[in-house]
Amino acid sequence: MEEQRKIIALLDQLSQPGFVTREDRILQVNQAAGAMLIAPGDRFSSLLKTGSEDYAAFASGQLSVTLTVGGQEHSAVITRMDEGDLVLLDPDAAAEEFRSMALVSMELRKPLMQAITAARQMPADAKMNQSLMQMLRTVSNMADISRYTASAQMELRDIDSFLLEVFEKAKTLTEGRARITFESLKQPVFTLMDPEQLERAVWNILSNSLKFLPADGIIRARLTRKGNRLYLTVEDNAAVQITPSELFNRYLRQPGIEDSRYGLGLGLAIVRAAAANHGGTLLISTGKETGMKVTLTVALRQDSGTTLRSPLLCPDYTGGWDHALVELSDCLGAEYYTEL
């Protein structure tokens, strides 16, 4: 309660747009939000582009949605507090930061590929190989986050079988490390989706869970449907908490340079982008007894005018390496990396 009051009191000191809303009315805005012509008394629901249904059912945690303000779309994170819902929009500088990361990744990728090529010609060193895959994952995240936040390459696919394949692969790789279960719809559900973005979103959710799981770690995932919306829910028994103060970091990561489990936070930014591009939201909540719960929603769409993407125009983002081994390289054992 006290921390929530402090956060709301500091609203005016934030450079990123933010405001407090309660019962669909905006109560307080900071200077940055006011400059966007968001004003006290406005109806919050009129700003929601995605997430109206999820916001109505929202009880606790952090909900990532898409707002339309002044004719432009903005990603935002909502936190439910006793004093009202705190809404923070991603700052305009985020897009420029992502573009800068993409340029840096271009400079890093060439020497990284040279190092991987050299490693393949040397006697097998599983730990070194794993480290190279970790670097490849980071460079790929830096390269692609700008592209993901801008657009998606949609295909008409059976999302149920697609997710089942991803979780079966995860279950095989983490056997002995964690117990992963996935409850599918057990029937084909065709929708427009970006396979690459959704796959990476799932791997990042699993990676975050695996890094914090105890020895008897359990991850339960299920896909449910309500009308024209799908809900992918992933729950674990990890002892990790997200506090309201962490919302000031737009990537929703805890600061902890001394803890290697905390990275740049780009993985969660990719999950948020994937949710937004699929007309959905991202909800993250934690509890002392329940661990972390992540829910990614997808709007079912079947626009017949969509074209399939060409492999020539969209090369594999890992350069051909196993996606699962790259995306889980920071939480699997080195024995999976004896060969590149």
Helices and strands as residue ranges (DSSP letters): H 2-9, G 11-13, E 18-22, E 25-29, H 31-35, G 44-47, E 48-50, H 52-56, E 62-69, E 72-81, E 84-89, H 93-120, H 126-150, E 155-158, H 159-173, E 179-183, E 190-193, H 195-212, E 218-226, E 229-236, G 244-248, H 266-277, E 282-287, E 291-299, H 323-327, G 334-337
